Amino acid sequence: MKIEARNSANLLVALSLMLGAPALAQSSSSQVNDFFGSNMPNQQLQSPAASSSATTASPSSGLVPAPTSNGASPTDFTSDEKRMQKKTKAMDKHIKSLIEKGDRMMKDGQARKDDKMFKKGKILKDIGERQLAERKASAEQQAETAKAEKDKADGT
């Protein structure tokens, strides 16, 4: 009795899959799922060369976003770009707070003649200044790379 119940359940599952497969195939063939999970009709797909030439950048990087071909304004950013901008701003704020906290601790340490507090403040300030220098160097390198790519695309 158990074997018959399993066979009939398997038969029902197989039958429902066969009936549902054409509907799934039709919906997936009319729209293509791009890398980020949004569905786009086949007619609106761009060639890889066209999509790579349109660069987008955050306002904090100093680059101006390129106009898009789909009519969206250049200040419309994807959720990932917005997340990265938010993360960058938070990191900049954190670095500045480290430097400020280090300055305060150094001043308080000198005023109280507390060498331990002064050293902690100096370490915090050094960490903040090092991270700030790394971020500036990284931003300059990204700007140079973007400029080189733009010049290469322009043919100069």
C-alpha positions in Angstrom: 0.0 0.0 0.0 2.8 2.4 0.8 4.6 1.8 -2.5 1.4 2.6 -4.4 1.0 5.9 -2.5 4.6 6.9 -3.2 4.2 6.0 -6.9 1.0 8.0 -7.2 2.6 11.0 -5.4 5.6 10.8 -7.7 3.3 10.6 -10.7 1.4 13.7 -9.5 4.6 15.7 -9.0 6.0 14.7 -12.4 2.7 15.5 -14.1 2.5 19.0 -12.4 6.1 19.7 -13.4 5.4 18.8 -17.0 2.3 21.0 -17.1 4.0 23.9 -15.5 7.2 23.7 -17.6 5.9 25.4 -20.7 4.6 28.4 -18.7 8.0 28.7 -17.0 9.9 28.5 -20.3 7.6 31.1 -21.9 8.1 33.6 -19.0 11.9 33.1 -18.9 12.3 33.5 -22.7 10.5 36.8 -22.9 12.7 38.4 -20.2 16.3 38.0 -19.3 17.6 38.2 -15.8 20.6 40.4 -15.6 23.5 40.1 -13.1 21.8 42.2 -10.4 18.5 40.3 -10.5 16.3 42.7 -12.4 14.3 41.5 -15.4 14.7 43.2 -18.7 13.0 42.4 -22.0 15.3 41.0 -24.7 15.0 44.1 -26.8 16.5 46.4 -24.2 19.7 44.4 -23.7 22.9 46.4 -24.4 26.1 45.0 -25.8 28.9 44.6 -23.3 31.0 47.3 -25.0 28.2 49.8 -24.7 27.5 49.1 -21.1 31.2 49.2 -20.1 31.7 52.6 -21.8 29.0 54.2 -19.6 30.8 54.6 -16.3 29.0 55.7 -13.1 30.7 57.1 -10.1 29.8 58.5 -6.7 29.9 62.2 -6.2 32.5 61.8 -3.5 35.0 60.3 -6.0 35.0 63.5 -8.0 33.8 61.9 -11.2 30.6 63.1 -12.9 28.2 60.2 -13.7 27.8 59.6 -17.4 24.3 60.1 -19.0 22.5 56.9 -19.3 20.9 55.6 -22.5 17.6 54.6 -20.8 16.6 58.2 -20.0 17.4 58.1 -16.3 19.1 61.2 -14.9 22.8 60.9 -14.2 22.2 61.3 -10.5 20.0 58.2 -10.3 22.2 55.6 -8.5 21.6 51.9 -8.0 21.0 50.6 -4.5 24.5 49.2 -4.5 26.0 52.6 -5.5 24.0 54.3 -2.8 25.1 51.7 -0.2 28.8 52.3 -1.2 28.3 56.0 -0.9 26.8 55.7 2.5 29.6 53.3 3.6 32.3 55.8 2.3 30.7 58.7 4.1 30.5 56.7 7.3 34.2 55.7 7.0 35.2 59.3 6.4 33.3 60.4 9.4 34.9 57.6 11.5 38.4 58.6 10.4 37.8 62.3 11.3 36.4 61.3 14.7 39.5 59.2 15.4 41.7 62.1 14.6 39.7 64.5 16.8 39.5 62.0 19.7 43.2 61.5 19.5 43.8 65.3 19.6 41.5 65.6 22.6 43.2 62.8 24.4 46.7 64.2 23.7 45.6 67.7 25.0 44.0 66.2 28.1 47.0 64.0 28.7 49.3 67.0 28.6 47.1 69.1 30.8 46.8 66.3 33.4 50.4 65.2 33.0 49.0 61.7 32.1 51.5 60.1 29.8 49.4 57.0 29.3 46.4 59.0 28.0 48.7 61.1 25.8 50.2 58.0 24.2 46.7 56.5 23.6 45.6 59.8 21.9 48.8 59.8 19.8 48.1 56.3 18.6 44.5 57.0 17.7 45.5 60.2 15.9 48.3 58.3 14.0 45.8 55.5 13.0 43.3 58.1 11.8 45.9 60.0 9.8 47.3 56.9 8.2 43.8 55.7 7.2 43.0 59.2 5.8 46.3 59.2 3.8 45.4 55.7 2.4 41.9 56.8 1.3 43.3 59.9 -0.4 45.9 57.9 -2.2 43.3 55.4 -3.3 40.9 58.1 -4.5 43.8 59.7 -6.5 44.7 56.4 -8.1 41.0 55.7 -9.0 40.8 59.2 -10.6 43.9 58.6 -12.6 42.7 55.2 -13.7 39.3 56.6 -14.7 41.0 59.4 -16.6 43.2 56.9 -18.4 40.2 54.8 -19.4 38.4 57.9 -20.6 41.3 59.0 -22.7 41.7 55.5 -24.1 38.0 55.4 -25.0 38.2 58.8 -26.7 41.2 57.6 -28.7 43.8 60.2 -27.4 
